[in-house]
Amino acid sequence: MKDRFSDRAKAYALFRPTYPVELYEFMLKHTSGRQKAWDVGTGNGQVACRLAANFESVLATDVSQTQLQEAAQAPNITYVLASASHCPAADQTIDLITIGQALHWFPLAEFFDEVERVARPGAVLAAWCYSLCSVSKEVDQLLQDFYQNTVGPFWDAERKWVDEHYQTMPFPNRWREIPAPALSMSFQWTLDQFAGYLSTWSAVRNYLHAEKFDPVAPLIQKLAPIWQGTNAVHFPLFLRIFEINLKKI
């Protein structure tokens, strides 16, 4: 599992989008047990905190110690430095496994094996991602150019899973997929907030490390004349959710 966010943990906690209530309502609707949830690649802990209100306990893991240090706290959340393929939970103890904007970084085969080890019979796995946002025609044109051409060569290969909305990800065919609704997120952001969000992109961090230059600054200069006050920023959200079937076929 790659760590692309340790050096921007504070920015990640400040600027990453928060997930809509409809997402949590849908997951919980299909999760029968309420004893223990596992939030994998927890990052800033936003998902773990929402789950903590609905489960007796939440295990939240990440490979970034700096991310865990910035994570939101709740009495029934246990944060652990651990990879996705080495869950510090006993066999058949987890009712819900969640992965927000992180599954594409995992070693999938090893992770899916670990899911089947820790999942209770009938447990649910929910994985989701959000793709490129939309603001307005003018902003979107500049953003697309930035995404594809400026930092495009600096995206890790795993980004393709996000661009494909997790639809081509090889989930085990023995798991029963639950049809998921179309979801989205919208925020009113200033240009500074938008710049902060862009700074958390892994491709931006890769560009900065390679070129020793921040690629976000020129884009923000171009956006400044057309970004007045706050603007509505829309993100499509793509959910894959499964009931874990432990029987090999």
Buried (B, 14 or more C-beta within 10 A) or exposed (E): BEBBBBBBBEBBBBBBBEBBEBBBEBBBEBBEBBEBBBBBBBBBBBBBBBBBEBBEBBBBBBBBEBBBEBBBEBEBBEBBEBBBBEBEBEEEBBBBBBBBBBBBBBBBEBBBEBBBBBBBEBBBBBBBBBBBBBBBEEBBEBBEEBBEEBBBEBBEEBBEBBBBBBEEBEBBEEBEEBEBEEBBBEBEBEBEBBBBBBBBBBBBBBBBEEEEEBBBEEBBEBBEEBBEEEBEBEBBBBBBBBBBBBEEE
